[in-house]
Amino acid sequence: MQTVETLNEGLKRAFTLTITAKDIDAKVDVELKRLAPQMKMPGFRPGKVPANLIRKMHGPALTQDALNAAIQESVQTLVAEKQLRPAMQPSVELEDGYDLGKDAVVKVEMEVLPQVPAPAIDGIKLERLTVPVADDAVTEQLQKFADQQKKWDDAADDYVAKMGDLVTVDFVGKTADGVAFEGGTGTDMGVELGAGRLIPGFEDQLVGVKTGDDKVLNVTFPEEYQEKSLAGQPATFDITVKSVKTAGESKIDEDLAKSLGLESLEQLTGLLKGQIEQEHNGLTRTHMKRKLLDQLAEGHDFEVPPSMVEAEFNQIWSQLQHEATHEADPEAAMAEMEGERDDYRKIAERRVRLGLLLSEIGQANGVEVSNQEMQRLLAQAAQQYPAEQRQQFMQYIQQEPMAAAQLRAPLYEDKVVDFLFEKAEITDREATREELEAAIESEDGFASGTHTHDHDNHKPKKKAAAKKKAASDEGVTEEAPASDAAEEAKPAKKAPAKKKAAPVEAETAVTESSPVAAENAEGAEAADAPAKKPRAKKAATKTEA
């Protein structure tokens, strides 16, 4: 193989590789010897087919496979010999005019990881805001559980419903011209008055009804209602009241704990206290982590691969576009985003730079993700797929080093952060939960180079949750929310029956926003992995290695 470097500018590299026809033909011979014992052909005993006949019948396919293998090996050799660390998968392109049997000229282009200066990790000072668990917070959670478990007592037929009561109704929803709309009809729906679960005005107009009453409710669907044909439109609901029930007393006692599958109220209280404590610890860590990353970002400024920045920006932008569709005015949200495109690109650049810094710190200090930890990650990730697809997912991760690196990155990052916490000088200060949340909220800006720019303070805080996340995470994988200990203690419940009249329910546009993909905290390790096998074709076929 002949190698000629054609570009060495900043982090960009380009090479021309010439693979001789002789080398390709040698690989064909090796493949022929491997296949010959397995070949069958009329007139010949199994395994006795002459090599020249096999070449005649399968020569083009064998040569194509040999060319692909030769390109794959050549790219790997190039990366190893030149000690390159590709930031992303190299681009591999077979030169125009190639014919089987001739020398193959291949163009390889890539961006390499920068030489990251040794990060300064001495002298880091952090403040840890700690929040003790207040008794009233535990009592508030207990009361919520008690309210969820409250019993309903039948009211007398002449009882007039008031806020807090449970009214069971049959209903038919109609548009302003009197036509029943799809999904707007249902029977035996329980409506807790004052709970705010239905569209505005629906619950309020049921105050004063009695069992057996018929009534027409006049409502207007919210502008952001998911069913676009109903959004912002007036409608009526023909209601028949089936029953009215009053709420029994909500008690925080041993029976409440036992109804949740626990042994005692003391156990339930302990679980709730532990859950709140875990939530506080998560907030404390988030605050410290942001402060730590701010210090790293402000102390280091170096060139980062544009391809990595572009990939990170695309992930952020995709997330924001998804969230914008659920805003009250999607077009206005998109317009606001467009005006801030450059800011979000700076966020992406900062994320990439921080990822490379954390990678450098981790490698320099022996931080590793063990095989056992990686297997746990794989098992957890595989659970997201149907049982019949899990093995396929496991094989994919094992065969794709970049995919494995992305899966490993969040855990690796957290381990590096924990290492830096151990090195830092930390002072503790007690705070309330409100103070801690306000401190995190005030840090929803981002840093670019050495200049901290508080993005959200330039305008009213009206961004969607995904926007705040994009601006505040700083390329850091968010910790998973603390598990609800009391929920875990509950016995399994049957799935609720499908609601017959979804449009009746007040929709809050709460969606599962796409997480920003974990940045390549182990970018250097991932980049050292072999490139993908290219598929060489005639006439300037461009592939990704």
Secondary structure, DSSP 8 states (H G I E B T S, - for coil): -EEEEEEEETTEEEEEEEE-HHHHHHHHHHHHHHHGGG---TTS-TT---HHHHHHHHHHHHHHHHHHHHHHHHHHHHHHHTT--BSS--EEEE-TT--TTS-EEEEEEEEB---------TT-EEEEEE----HHHHHHHHHHHHHHT--EEE--TT----TT-EEEEEEEEEETTS-EEEEEEEEEEEEETTS--BSTTTTGGGTT--TT-EEEEEEE--TT-SSTTTTT-EEEEEEEEEEEEEE-----SHHHHHHTT-S-HHHHHHHHHHHHHHHHHHHHHHHHHHHHHHHHHHH------HHHHHHHHHHHHHHHHHHHTTSSSHHHHHHHHHHTHHHHHHHHHHHHHHHHHHHHHHHHTT----HHHHHHHHHHHHTTS-HHHHHHHHHHHHH-HHHHHHHHHHHHHHHHHHHHHHHSEEEEEE--HHHHHHHHHTT-SEEETTEEE-GGGGS-S---HHHHHHHHSTT---------HHHHHS---------S-GGGB---------------TTHHHHHTS--------TTT-EEE-
